[in-house]
Amino acid sequence: SVSVVSRQRKGRCTMLKIDISLSTPIDLSIRAKSSARIIGLLGDSGSGKTTLLRALAGLVSAKGTLKVNHTDLNELPTHQRSVAMVAQEPLLLPHWTIEQQLEQIRKKLSVFSLDVQELIDMCHCRTLLMKLPRQLSGGQRQRASLLLALAGEPKLLLLDEAFSGLDKFIKLSIFKALNHALSKLEAQAILVSHQLQDIQALAQDCWLLDNKCIQAQGAMTRVIQAYQRKQESDSFSSVVESKYIGYQKESDLSEFQLACGQIIYTQGQAPQPIQPLSSDQRCRLIVSSDDLALSLKPVDMSSLVNSIEVKVEHIELCRYGALVFTLPCSNHIPENASANDTAADMNTLVVQVTQSSLKRLNIEKQQRLYLIAKASAFSLYS
């Protein structure tokens, strides 16, 4: 069954539960659940990610029941399901302009939760409305397809490589529109992307699809790290929650405060799509493990502007050296907090070091060190 339980009152989360099996086009047996607003779906090519999305959309037959708010979707034709799908190659009506298609979608709604004019601007589609699909580039078709999907106000949104044709500036605006719309609709989305940064920027939970079933599910950071281990990736990436402080024009640095109170600097003025970042706005910073380093002492007289005191939580040997899992030191994070605790997942910074450095610095668990990085090491997603 697939069930989406809508929030009844403020503070209660939507819960998506999946328990389905199908044999065509490939064998899959899926059991998973999440209360996250956006769920990342990971897996190798051919593992069945798109097939799973098509089953949820009603485009592939699945055994069992597919329930949304106690309604069995298997008893409904596809067009009556409150499910929308955006694919890498959008399917748009070729002889209608984007505006005509938008009007038809909105006519089907009796109650409106979203301001469609605001949605048009956030999806960068204002100049596309009077055009036919054949007059649009690949990225423009993706933006238009996402606009139309959100304008239908679905309870479940399926995104299959939906951002592959967009540059980073446009993505930031699209991500903001997506989060805004899902929050207003109290809906959920499942995101498939081979660009891990897209999932890291948006998702709260992840599912790892492998060997015809869900092999791992839970907090986004943990599942992505499990996927990277399986892939034997050359580097791991970390995601940290931060708060935007402001831009220092004289040094050309943007300043962000971590939950622990320590400061991270990024190069240049933070990208500000649609409207400027406001002070105290929550953001995610993403950094690769091979862009970070460790030092026994603070680094002051250096071109490296970031120097953060951290505590070693875990050391994991790998084929290219070692991964050192660290937590920024803070009065806000309890001393007994672990990198495996859910509360610490979005604060953990993973550093890649050689085994030589591991021995030379005598790095061990619970040791306090200084994490150092260039301002250019961090990518911002607001």
BELCOR-V907922 format. One record per residue. N is the residue number from 1. SS is DSSP state (~ for helix, > for strand, _ for the rest). BURIAL is 1 if it has 16 or more other ideal C-beta (glycine too) atoms within 10 Angstrom, else 0. Layout:
n=N ss=SS burial=BURIAL
n=N ss=SS burial=BURIAL
This chain:
n=1 ss=_ burial=0
n=2 ss=> burial=1
n=3 ss=> burial=1
n=4 ss=> burial=1
n=5 ss=> burial=1
n=6 ss=_ burial=0
n=7 ss=_ burial=0
n=8 ss=_ burial=0
n=9 ss=_ burial=0
n=10 ss=_ burial=0
n=11 ss=_ burial=0
n=12 ss=_ burial=0
n=13 ss=_ burial=0
n=14 ss=_ burial=1
n=15 ss=> burial=0
n=16 ss=> burial=1
n=17 ss=> burial=0
n=18 ss=> burial=1
n=19 ss=> burial=1
n=20 ss=> burial=1
n=21 ss=> burial=0
n=22 ss=> burial=1
n=23 ss=_ burial=0
n=24 ss=_ burial=0
n=25 ss=_ burial=0
n=26 ss=_ burial=0
n=27 ss=_ burial=0
n=28 ss=> burial=1
n=29 ss=> burial=0
n=30 ss=> burial=1
n=31 ss=> burial=0
n=32 ss=> burial=1
n=33 ss=> burial=1
n=34 ss=> burial=1
n=35 ss=_ burial=0
n=36 ss=_ burial=1
n=37 ss=_ burial=1
n=38 ss=> burial=1
n=39 ss=> burial=1
n=40 ss=> burial=1
n=41 ss=> burial=1
n=42 ss=> burial=1
n=43 ss=_ burial=1
n=44 ss=_ burial=0
n=45 ss=_ burial=0
n=46 ss=_ burial=0
n=47 ss=_ burial=1
n=48 ss=_ burial=1
n=49 ss=~ burial=1
n=50 ss=~ burial=1
n=51 ss=~ burial=1
n=52 ss=~ burial=1
n=53 ss=~ burial=1
n=54 ss=~ burial=1
n=55 ss=~ burial=1
n=56 ss=~ burial=1
n=57 ss=~ burial=1
n=58 ss=_ burial=1
n=59 ss=_ burial=0
n=60 ss=_ burial=1
n=61 ss=_ burial=0
n=62 ss=_ burial=1
n=63 ss=> burial=0
n=64 ss=_ burial=0
n=65 ss=_ burial=0
n=66 ss=_ burial=1
n=67 ss=> burial=1
n=68 ss=> burial=1
n=69 ss=_ burial=0
n=70 ss=_ burial=0
n=71 ss=> burial=1
n=72 ss=> burial=0
n=73 ss=~ burial=1
n=74 ss=~ burial=1
n=75 ss=~ burial=0
n=76 ss=_ burial=0
n=77 ss=_ burial=0
n=78 ss=~ burial=0
n=79 ss=~ burial=0
n=80 ss=~ burial=0
n=81 ss=_ burial=1
n=82 ss=_ burial=1
n=83 ss=> burial=1
n=84 ss=> burial=1
n=85 ss=> burial=1
n=86 ss=> burial=1
n=87 ss=_ burial=1
n=88 ss=_ burial=1
n=89 ss=_ burial=0
n=90 ss=_ burial=1
n=91 ss=_ burial=0
n=92 ss=_ burial=1
n=93 ss=_ burial=0
n=94 ss=_ burial=0
n=95 ss=_ burial=0
n=96 ss=_ burial=0
n=97 ss=> burial=1
n=98 ss=~ burial=1
n=99 ss=~ burial=0
n=100 ss=~ burial=0
n=101 ss=~ burial=1
n=102 ss=~ burial=1
n=103 ss=~ burial=0
n=104 ss=~ burial=0
n=105 ss=~ burial=1
n=106 ss=~ burial=0
n=107 ss=~ burial=0
n=108 ss=_ burial=0
n=109 ss=_ burial=0
n=110 ss=_ burial=0
n=111 ss=_ burial=0
n=112 ss=_ burial=0
n=113 ss=_ burial=0
n=114 ss=_ burial=1
n=115 ss=_ burial=0
n=116 ss=~ burial=1
n=117 ss=~ burial=0
n=118 ss=~ burial=0
n=119 ss=~ burial=1
n=120 ss=~ burial=1
n=121 ss=~ burial=0
n=122 ss=~ burial=1
n=123 ss=_ burial=1
n=124 ss=_ burial=1
n=125 ss=_ burial=1
n=126 ss=~ burial=0
n=127 ss=~ burial=0
n=128 ss=~ burial=1
n=129 ss=_ burial=1
n=130 ss=_ burial=0
n=131 ss=_ burial=0
n=132 ss=> burial=0
n=133 ss=~ burial=1
n=134 ss=~ burial=0
n=135 ss=~ burial=0
n=136 ss=_ burial=1
n=137 ss=_ burial=0
n=138 ss=~ burial=0
n=139 ss=~ burial=0
n=140 ss=~ burial=1
n=141 ss=~ burial=1
n=142 ss=~ burial=1
n=143 ss=~ burial=1
n=144 ss=~ burial=1
n=145 ss=~ burial=1
n=146 ss=~ burial=1
n=147 ss=~ burial=1
n=148 ss=~ burial=1
n=149 ss=~ burial=1
n=150 ss=~ burial=1
n=151 ss=~ burial=1
n=152 ss=_ burial=1
n=153 ss=_ burial=1
n=154 ss=_ burial=1
n=155 ss=_ burial=1
n=156 ss=> burial=1
n=157 ss=> burial=1
n=158 ss=> burial=1
n=159 ss=> burial=1
n=160 ss=> burial=1
n=161 ss=_ burial=1
n=162 ss=_ burial=1
n=163 ss=_ burial=1
n=164 ss=_ burial=0
n=165 ss=_ burial=1
n=166 ss=_ burial=1
n=167 ss=_ burial=0
n=168 ss=~ burial=0
n=169 ss=~ burial=0
n=170 ss=~ burial=1
n=171 ss=~ burial=1
n=172 ss=~ burial=1
n=173 ss=~ burial=1
n=174 ss=~ burial=1
n=175 ss=~ burial=1
n=176 ss=~ burial=1
n=177 ss=~ burial=1
n=178 ss=~ burial=1
n=179 ss=~ burial=1
n=180 ss=~ burial=1
n=181 ss=~ burial=1
n=182 ss=~ burial=1
n=183 ss=~ burial=0
n=184 ss=~ burial=0
n=185 ss=~ burial=1
n=186 ss=_ burial=1
n=187 ss=_ burial=1
n=188 ss=> burial=1
n=189 ss=> burial=1
n=190 ss=> burial=1
n=191 ss=> burial=1
n=192 ss=> burial=1
n=193 ss=_ burial=1
n=194 ss=_ burial=0
n=195 ss=_ burial=0
n=196 ss=~ burial=1
n=197 ss=~ burial=1
n=198 ss=~ burial=1
n=199 ss=~ burial=1
n=200 ss=~ burial=1
n=201 ss=~ burial=1
n=202 ss=~ burial=1
n=203 ss=_ burial=1
n=204 ss=_ burial=1
n=205 ss=> burial=1
n=206 ss=> burial=1
n=207 ss=> burial=1
n=208 ss=> burial=1
n=209 ss=> burial=1
n=210 ss=> burial=1
n=211 ss=_ burial=0
n=212 ss=_ burial=0
n=213 ss=> burial=1
n=214 ss=> burial=1
n=215 ss=> burial=1
n=216 ss=> burial=1
n=217 ss=> burial=1
n=218 ss=> burial=1
n=219 ss=> burial=1
n=220 ss=~ burial=1
n=221 ss=~ burial=1
n=222 ss=~ burial=1
n=223 ss=~ burial=1
n=224 ss=~ burial=1
n=225 ss=~ burial=1
n=226 ss=~ burial=1
n=227 ss=~ burial=1
n=228 ss=~ burial=1
n=229 ss=~ burial=0
n=230 ss=~ burial=0
n=231 ss=~ burial=0
n=232 ss=_ burial=0
n=233 ss=_ burial=1
n=234 ss=_ burial=0
n=235 ss=_ burial=0
n=236 ss=_ burial=1
n=237 ss=> burial=1
n=238 ss=> burial=1
n=239 ss=> burial=1
n=240 ss=> burial=1
n=241 ss=> burial=0
n=242 ss=> burial=1
n=243 ss=> burial=0
n=244 ss=> burial=1
n=245 ss=> burial=1
n=246 ss=> burial=0
n=247 ss=> burial=1
n=248 ss=> burial=0
n=249 ss=_ burial=0
n=250 ss=_ burial=0
n=251 ss=_ burial=0
n=252 ss=_ burial=0
n=253 ss=> burial=1
n=254 ss=> burial=1
n=255 ss=> burial=1
n=256 ss=> burial=1
n=257 ss=> burial=0
n=258 ss=> burial=1
n=259 ss=_ burial=1
n=260 ss=_ burial=1
n=261 ss=_ burial=0
n=262 ss=_ burial=1
n=263 ss=> burial=0
n=264 ss=> burial=1
n=265 ss=> burial=1
n=266 ss=> burial=1
n=267 ss=> burial=1
n=268 ss=_ burial=0
n=269 ss=_ burial=0
n=270 ss=_ burial=1
n=271 ss=_ burial=1
n=272 ss=_ burial=0
n=273 ss=_ burial=1
n=274 ss=_ burial=0
n=275 ss=_ burial=0
n=276 ss=_ burial=0
n=277 ss=_ burial=1
n=278 ss=_ burial=0
n=279 ss=_ burial=0
n=280 ss=_ burial=0
n=281 ss=_ burial=0
n=282 ss=> burial=0
n=283 ss=> burial=1
n=284 ss=> burial=1
n=285 ss=> burial=1
n=286 ss=> burial=1
n=287 ss=> burial=1
n=288 ss=> burial=1
n=289 ss=~ burial=1
n=290 ss=~ burial=1
n=291 ss=~ burial=1
n=292 ss=_ burial=1
n=293 ss=> burial=1
n=294 ss=> burial=1
n=295 ss=> burial=0
n=296 ss=_ burial=0
n=297 ss=_ burial=0
n=298 ss=_ burial=0
n=299 ss=_ burial=1
n=300 ss=_ burial=0
n=301 ss=_ burial=0
n=302 ss=_ burial=0
n=303 ss=_ burial=0
n=304 ss=_ burial=0
n=305 ss=_ burial=1
n=306 ss=> burial=1
n=307 ss=> burial=1
n=308 ss=> burial=1
n=309 ss=> burial=0
n=310 ss=> burial=1
n=311 ss=> burial=1
n=312 ss=> burial=1
n=313 ss=> burial=1
n=314 ss=> burial=0
n=315 ss=> burial=1
n=316 ss=> burial=0
n=317 ss=> burial=0
n=318 ss=> burial=0
n=319 ss=_ burial=0
n=320 ss=_ burial=0
n=321 ss=> burial=0
n=322 ss=> burial=1
n=323 ss=> burial=1
n=324 ss=> burial=1
n=325 ss=> burial=1
n=326 ss=> burial=1
n=327 ss=> burial=1
n=328 ss=> burial=1
n=329 ss=_ burial=1
n=330 ss=_ burial=1
n=331 ss=_ burial=0
n=332 ss=_ burial=0
n=333 ss=_ burial=1
n=334 ss=_ burial=0
n=335 ss=_ burial=0
n=336 ss=_ burial=0
n=337 ss=_ burial=1
n=338 ss=_ burial=0
n=339 ss=_ burial=1
n=340 ss=_ burial=0
n=341 ss=_ burial=1
n=342 ss=~ burial=0
n=343 ss=~ burial=0
n=344 ss=~ burial=1
n=345 ss=~ burial=1
n=346 ss=~ burial=1
n=347 ss=~ burial=1
n=348 ss=> burial=1
n=349 ss=> burial=1
n=350 ss=> burial=1
n=351 ss=> burial=1
n=352 ss=> burial=1
n=353 ss=> burial=1
n=354 ss=_ burial=0
n=355 ss=~ burial=0
n=356 ss=~ burial=0
n=357 ss=~ burial=1
n=358 ss=~ burial=1
n=359 ss=~ burial=0
n=360 ss=~ burial=0
n=361 ss=_ burial=0
n=362 ss=_ burial=0
n=363 ss=_ burial=1
n=364 ss=_ burial=0
n=365 ss=_ burial=0
n=366 ss=_ burial=0
n=367 ss=_ burial=1
n=368 ss=> burial=0
n=369 ss=> burial=1
n=370 ss=> burial=1
n=371 ss=> burial=1
n=372 ss=> burial=1
n=373 ss=> burial=1
n=374 ss=_ burial=1
n=375 ss=~ burial=1
n=376 ss=~ burial=0
n=377 ss=~ burial=1
n=378 ss=_ burial=1
n=379 ss=> burial=1
n=380 ss=> burial=1
n=381 ss=> burial=1
n=382 ss=_ burial=1
